[in-house]
Amino acid sequence: MSDFQRGKLYDLLAVSPLVGWYIFSLFGLVPQLAALLHHYAVAHDLRSGFSAASMIATLAFLVVQILLSLIRVPPQQFSPNWLSRIVALAGANMGLALLLLHRVELPLFMQAVSAGLTTFGLIASVYVASRLGRAFSVFPQARRLVTAGPYKHIRHPLYLTEQIALFGVMLQYQQPWALLIALAFLALHLRRMDYEERVLGEAYPAYREYAERTARLIPGIY
């Protein structure tokens, strides 16, 4: 890496398209949230309330990602493999593929399950991302070694919480295609873990010992 690539200006330029996309998404969701809240206030419709809760959590996660992308420390090392960046970008946006499918009308109970998984996953993602702090990154990069909080128990808690949220969203779309998209999302995340662990292991010798004593996603299972 050159000195310029290690600098803050380069990092801001590199992340600016992603931040722009998050901001665009943020402003697109705000009117939808306002409409849901208005409908819930007028009609006391539980479906609107569930959808509003999920959307509030989505907005919170977008805001956190924008802030962390702007204040994060420059990378000390990153993967030179362009495939790793393509996989990371695809994984970060795979959930958008659900928008290509038809939404289905769920029974109220399943709507509650969907909203519960989505809201829990996104709120947990906000917490995990805040613990990752200025080490936050979409691409496989080494910024800081974080082993506290949820990272004390598993190596990739943010991918776990995002997957939970996507499974919640997936229930609202046409099956089995929505499930296949969710599984593709998981497959990309698993590949992202490989790339990230390789970079972190090269940048931080202590990462190898940390990886040996922690699970990837689920303690005692994987």
N, C-alpha and C positions, 0 to 999 in steps of 0.2 A: 504494500500500500504506500502511495506517495503521501507527503505531508498534507497536500491539499485534500486528498481523500479522507484523511484523518481529522480534518477540520470541521467546525460547526457549519460553515457556509455550504460546503459540499453536501453535508448531511441534510440540511434544510432544502437545498435544491433537489436532492434525490427523493425526498419524501413529499415534496409539494404536490405532485399529481395525486397521490393517495389522500393527502389531507383535503385537497380540492374536491375529490370524490366524496369523502365523508361529509364535508360541509354541504355539498349539493344534496346528498341524501338526507341530511338533517333538516334542511329547509323544505324538502319535499314531504317529510313525515309530519311536520308541525301542523299543517292544515288538516291532515287526516286525523291527528290526535284531537284537535279542536272539535272536529265534527263528531267524533266518537263520544267525547265528553259531553257535548251538547245533547246528543241523542240519549245518552244514559241519564242525564239530568232531567230531560223532558219525559222520557218513556220508562225510565227505571228498567231498562233492558239489560239483563245480566250478560248477554253476549257482547254487547257494546262495552260493558264494564271490563270483561275479561280481555277483550281486544285492546282497550285503552291501557290496562295494566302492562300488557306485553309491549305495547308501543312506547310507554314511558321508560321501561327498562332498556329498550332498544336505543332510545335517544340518549339515555345516560351512558350507555356503553360507547356510542359514537362520540360523545363529548369527551369522555376519558381518553379514547384513542387519539383524538385530535390534540388534546393538551399534552399527552405523553409524547406524541410524535414531535411536538415543537420544543419540548424542554429536555428531551433525552440527550445523554452524552454521546459524542461521536464514537463510532465503532473502532475498536482496537484491531479487529480482524474480521474479515467476512469471506464467505465461500466464493472462490473464483469461478465456480461452476455455474454457467448460465441456466442449466436445467434446474438447479436448486432454486433459482429465483423465479423461474416460470412456475414450478410446483408450488412455491410459497404464494405467489400471486393468485394462481388458480384456486388454491386451498382457501385463501382469505375471501374469495368471492364466489365459491361454488354454490353457496346458498341462494344466490340470485337466480340460479337456474330453475328454482321452484316457481318463479314468476312466469315461466313458460307454460306451466300446467294450469289446468282449471282448478279453482278452489271448490271444495265440497262443503255441503251443509252438514255439520256435525250435530249429533244429539247434544243436549246441554251438558251432560256429564263429560262427554269426550271433549267438548269445547273447554270445560274447566280443566281437564287433564292437560290439554294442549297449552292453555294459557299458563298453567302452573309450571310445567316443564320449561316453557320459554322464559317466563319471568324469573324463575329460580336460576336458570342457566345464565341469563344475562346479568342479573344482579351479582351472582357469584363471579362472573367474568369481570365486572367492574372492580370487585374486591381484589381478585387475583392480579389484574392489571395494575391496580394501585400499589400492590406489594412489589410487583416487578419494577414499577417506578421508572426511573430514567434509563433503565436497561431495556425498555420496551422496544420491540422491533418486529416487523413483518417478515423480513428476509432473514436467512441464517447468518447472523452476525454476533460477534462477541463484544458487548459493551461493558457489562459488569457481571460478575458471578453472583447470582442471587440464590441463596439456599435457606432462607428464613421463611416464616409464615407457611403457606400451603406448600411452598417448594421444599420445606423440610421433610415432607412425607412422600411427595411424588415429583418427578422431574418436569412434567408438562401439565400442570393443573389448568392452565388457560385453555388448552386444546380440549380438555375434558369438559369444562364448563360450556365452551362453545358448542361442543357436540351435543350436550344435553339440550341446549337451547334449540339447536337445529332439529333434533328429533321432535321437539314440541311443535315447531313450525311445520314440519313435514306432515304431521297428522292432518293439517288443514287442506292438503292438496291431493290430487288424484293419485290413487295407488294402482299398481305397485311402483310407478315411475318415481314418485316422491321418495319412497324408501330407497330406491336405487341411487338417487342423487345424494341422499344422506349417507349411504354406504360409500359412495365415491368421495364424499367430503371426508369421511373417516380414513379412507385409504390414502388420500393426499396428506392428511395430517400425520399419519404414520411415517410417510416418506419424508415429510418436513422434519420430523423428529430425528431421523437418521442424519440429515444434513446439519441440523443445528448442533447435535451432540458431537459431530465430527469437528465443527468449528470451535465449539467451547472446549473440547478436549485438547485441541492444539493450542488454544490461547491460555488456558488455565490448567496447569498440571493437577491442581486439587480437584478438578471436575471428575477425573477418572475415579478417584476414591469415593466421591459423592455419588456417582452413578452406580457404583457397586452396592451401596447401602440403601438406595432408594428405588422404588418402583417407577416405571415409566408413567403409568396412568392409574392403575388400581393396586394398592398394596396387597401383597400376597398372591396376586393373580398375574399381573403383567406390568 
